[in-house]
Structure formats: C-alpha cells, structure tokens
Amino acid sequence: MFSKNSIIGVIGSGAMGSGIAQVAASASHNVLVYDNNQNALAKAENNLKSGLQKLVEKQKISAEKQNEILSNIQFVHELTSLSSCHLIIEAIVENLEVKKSVFSELEKIVSPNCVLASNTSSLSITSIAGACAKSERVLGIHFFNPATLMPLVEIIGGIASDENIVSSAKKLIDSWEKVTVIAKDTPGFIVNRVARPFYSEALRIYEEGIADMPTIDWAMKEIGGFKMGAFELMDLIGHDVNYVVTETVWKQFYFDPKFKPALSQKRLLEAGFLGRKSGRGFYNYAPDAKIPEPKKDVELGNLIFKRILAMLINEAADTLYLNIASAADIDLAMTKGVNYPKGLLRWADELGIETVVNELNALNHFYEEDRYRTSPILKKMVNEKKKFY
Ligand SMILES: NC(=O)c1ccc[n+]([C@@H]2O[C@H](COP(=O)([O-])OP(=O)(O)OC[C@H]3O[C@@H](n4cnc5c(N)ncnc54)[C@H](O)[C@@H]3O)[C@@H](O)[C@H]2O)c1
C-alpha cells in the first residue's frame, strides 16, 4: 500500500507535526506540511532549518542528509495542497470538534485511497473517524515527544478501521526506524494509561505525608532505576499537559477511581505553576532556589518503590487482561515510549506474581478503596502458578 514514493501530509506544524514531518522526510518521503496559522508554519520552517544545522555541526547527520531532508519537505498554505498525499497525519490542537471538521474537510480533497491518521494522545480514534464517510481509512498513529528522538509509535485502529490499512501503516512507520506497537482504541492507549500510577501513586504517597517529593523521586531513581522521579517528570512535562491527560483518561473511564487526578497537582495548574517552563511547579526552579534534599532512608524508599511498582504492574496487567495490547507490546511501549528500566510484565515475572498480588492486597485491605483493586488476571495467574513470559 505504501512505498518510499508515498507522499506524506502533515497537518499542524507545532511540536509534534514538525517532528513527524522531519522523521518522514528523513525516511526519504516527500512531505507536505500544512498549518492554518501562517506564523506557526514559518516558525516550523525556521526551527527545522536551525535544528538540522545543529545536527550537522554536532556531526549527527551529514550535510547531504540535511539537504535531502530540507528538499523533501514543503510547507504549504492551503489544505487543498494535500490532495496528492497517500497518508496524512494530523497533529493539530487536541480538540475533538476541530479534528472532526478537519477530517471531514480532508475527505473532500484527497483521493479515495488516501489514509488519514491522527496523532491524538487522548481522543477516541473511532469518534474522529465518525466524521468521515470512509471511516475504514482512519486510524491513530501516535508519536511521542520529541518525535525525532522517541522511538515508540502506537498504532491504533478504531472500530471501523480496515485491518489491512492498520497493518500497512504499521509497516510504513517501522520503515521509518520507529518501534511500533498495536493498541486498541481505549483512553490513553497503552503508554498514557499504564503510566498513570507512576504519577498518581507518587502524588498519593506525598499527599498522605508518607514521604516528601524529593524522597519519592529519589526512591524511584535510586532503588527503582527509573530515569526521573514522578515530581521532576511532571514538572518537566508541564502540569497543563500531565494533569490534563490524567483528567481526560479518568473522565473517559467513567470516573474510575483508579485514574482519579490529585488535587495537589490541580492547584499547581490553577496557580499557573506549570513546572520547569514557568519556573515553578512542585519544585522551585528560580536561580537562587535550593534543591531540597531527599531523606535517603532505604526502608522508606523500598516501601515507596514497591507500592508504585505494584500499581504500575497492576495497570499493565489490566491492559493485557482487557485485550488492549499484547504483553510484548505493553512492555515495549513502556520501555521505548517512557524509558522505563524494564517491561512491567517482565518485572512482575521476576518479582513473582504472588509478591505483586500480596502488595496490592495489603493496599486494598488497608484503604478499602476501589482504586487498589487487583487485576483479575494477576489473581488468576497466582492460582494457576503462571507467568507472563
Ligand atoms: N506535545 C506532546 O507531548 C504530544 C505527544 C503526543 C501527541 N500529541 C498530540 O499531537 C497533537 C498536536 O500537539 P502539539 O503538542 O504538536 O501541539 P502544538 O500546539 O504545538 O501544535 C498544534 C498546531 O496545530 C495548528 N492548528 C490548530 N488548529 C488547526 C487547524 N484547524 N488546521 C491546521 N492547523 C491547525 C496550530 O496552529 C499549531 O501550530 C495533539 O493532538 C496532541 O494531543 C502531543
């Protein structure tokens, strides 16, 4: 269905769209980038040029490659210029109504065989496809930020998507040197669902006063082997993004308490303390601010790490149990999409499923909250003495 000659369209030239365009152009495709904001389009073109120049200076790419990428990308000022595309990836504002109207406009412009994809992080692919007459050609192709560096791409079919189109899109993105995983069209797909407890359980531990933020971050890094702790990571992502993803996932799961957002994070958003980008989030980034020291108490650290890990494994297991993705893809998604030190299901095997279930049962018993319910698949595996791998 697709080849190197396939023309790729990208709508939206913001953070994600411009990265996706660069990835496709690096893989030798002709790429057309459209944005309805002329300034955004001009900015994307300048950023692309300066970004590639830096890569040449750092000897990451050759001058020939730089010229090839630049000559492969065209920035266009009309949506109708995308009429010759074989695949269009939409990366505009995260708003269902706006996306639907762009998709239905696109259908009037493109050929009947053109495949239409959305890079949405949190909206339903099926509902975007619902705006199209040929909904079978619509799917989700979800890159991670920055698209040029993060290897993972989630491929999501909506309920009307043609399976051949989904598998052809997967093959195409694989050929762009990305790692693809297949996910069902459910809130947060794989990564943005399975990663929720990393933040929410850390927030809960903090709100309960079991440990302070630097200690929780220290435990996850030093004992757990994670690259960053939850609070530093939320500050880096920005609370306008991280909190909103949590809230969206929670609402879309009909307010399942497992996904409930934390007030302490909402207050930061209300205060405009968005994290690093605004100089203050959970931590203060002012030049004269002191970085608070963790309490390097190994017993407390272990308690924190084991609790958060058990909740992460529980969510990964539930994602498998509900057939949202395969065990291999869930593990791949978390290691390649958010740099977890190990796949969560493999980690569960190493720890022993029974150990994880005991941890979850203890939390469930103590709190008596639905949030801590154990995934049925874990209980079943203990009974049947099974492992994920
Ligand atoms: N930023 C991330 O970390 C991230 C990661 C994965 C997926 N996503 C998803 O990718 C999409 C884009 O996110 P982003 O961070 O690049 O946003 P962004 O704000 O950086 O860029 C969006 C661009 O879309 C343009 N735009 C808005 N409405 C448009 C329209 N009707 N027609 C054409 N262009 C339009 C805007 O002018 C802007 O340049 C969203 O759906 C988001 O959920 C974001």
The ligand as an ORCA input file, in Angstrom:
! r2SCAN-3c Opt
* xyz 0 1
  N       3.069     17.603     22.810
  C       3.102     16.329     23.140
  O       3.829     15.917     24.058
  C       2.267     15.337     22.376
  C       2.670     13.996     22.350
  C       1.923     13.090     21.574
  C       0.788     13.524     20.914
  N       0.408     14.839     20.970
  C      -0.794     15.252     20.215
  O      -0.365     15.857     18.994
  C      -1.270     16.901     18.618
  C      -0.512     18.201     18.449
  O       0.152     18.515     19.640
  P       1.338     19.585     19.687
  O       1.942     19.469     21.043
  O       2.199     19.462     18.489
  O       0.502     20.946     19.601
  P       1.020     22.395     19.198
  O       0.130     23.344     19.880
  O       2.498     22.501     19.389
  O       0.745     22.468     17.617
  C      -0.530     22.403     17.040
  C      -0.502     23.138     15.702
  O      -1.750     22.897     15.032
  C      -2.137     24.089     14.393
  N      -3.589     24.037     14.182
  C      -4.568     24.167     15.113
  N      -5.771     24.018     14.527
  C      -5.531     23.780     13.222
  C      -6.387     23.543     12.106
  N      -7.705     23.526     12.228
  N      -5.815     23.327     10.893
  C      -4.470     23.346     10.757
  N      -3.623     23.577     11.772
  C      -4.154     23.791     12.987
  C      -1.700     25.204     15.319
  O      -1.547     26.419     14.604
  C      -0.369     24.655     15.838
  O       0.727     25.112     15.052
  C      -2.357     16.902     19.694
  O      -3.426     16.110     19.257
  C      -1.658     16.280     20.894
  O      -2.556     15.655     21.778
  C       1.134     15.756     21.678
*
